[in-house]
């Protein structure tokens, strides 16, 4: 059973993911249809980052997964030797 702290942490992570999703959705789907001089454009990064940020996040995530697999594999080899 989850404790109060676990629930608050989970709610915070869901809220953060929702905020990121909403920001990215507005940035990519709605903003192209708004005039370039509109004040809302100052709250968003240039569109080039829309490709760079997800690619870099994917590279970092794959790096962490690869390092985890290496550590687990190395640990199993030490135990069997």
C-alpha positions in Angstrom: 0.0 0.0 0.0 1.3 3.4 -0.9 2.1 5.9 1.9 1.2 9.6 1.8 4.6 10.6 0.6 4.5 8.1 -2.2 1.1 9.4 -3.3 2.4 13.0 -3.2 5.5 12.0 -5.2 3.3 10.2 -7.8 0.9 13.0 -8.1 3.8 15.4 -8.6 5.3 13.3 -11.3 2.0 13.0 -13.1 1.4 16.7 -12.8 4.9 17.4 -14.2 4.4 15.0 -17.1 1.0 16.6 -17.9 2.5 20.1 -17.8 5.3 19.0 -20.2 2.8 17.4 -22.5 0.5 20.4 -22.5 3.5 22.8 -23.2 4.8 20.7 -26.0 1.3 20.2 -27.5 0.6 24.0 -27.5 4.2 24.6 -28.8 3.9 22.2 -31.8 0.2 22.2 -32.7 -1.3 25.5 -31.8 1.6 28.0 -32.0 2.1 27.7 -35.8 -1.4 29.1 -36.3 -0.8 32.2 -34.1 0.7 35.3 -35.6 4.5 35.6 -35.0 4.1 39.0 -33.4 1.7 37.7 -30.7 2.9 38.0 -27.1 2.4 34.2 -26.5 5.5 33.4 -28.6 7.8 34.8 -25.9 6.9 31.9 -23.6 8.1 29.2 -26.0 11.5 28.2 -27.3 12.4 28.4 -31.0 11.0 25.6 -33.0 14.4 24.0 -33.7 14.4 22.8 -30.1 11.2 20.8 -30.7 13.4 18.3 -32.5 16.6 18.7 -30.5 15.2 18.2 -27.0 13.4 14.9 -27.6 16.4 13.5 -29.5 18.7 14.4 -26.7 16.3 13.0 -24.0 16.2 9.8 -26.0 20.0 9.5 -26.3 20.4 10.1 -22.5 17.6 7.6 -21.7 19.2 5.0 -24.0 22.6 5.7 -22.4 21.2 5.1 -18.9 19.5 1.9 -20.0 22.8 0.7 -21.6 24.8 1.5 -18.5 22.2 -0.3 -16.3 22.5 -3.4 -18.5 26.3 -3.3 -18.3 26.3 -3.0 -14.5 23.8 -5.8 -14.1 25.7 -8.1 -16.6 29.0 -7.4 -14.9 27.4 -8.1 -11.5 26.2 -11.5 -12.7 29.6 -12.4 -14.1 31.3 -11.7 -10.7 28.7 -13.9 -8.8 29.2 -16.9 -11.2 33.0 -16.8 -11.1 
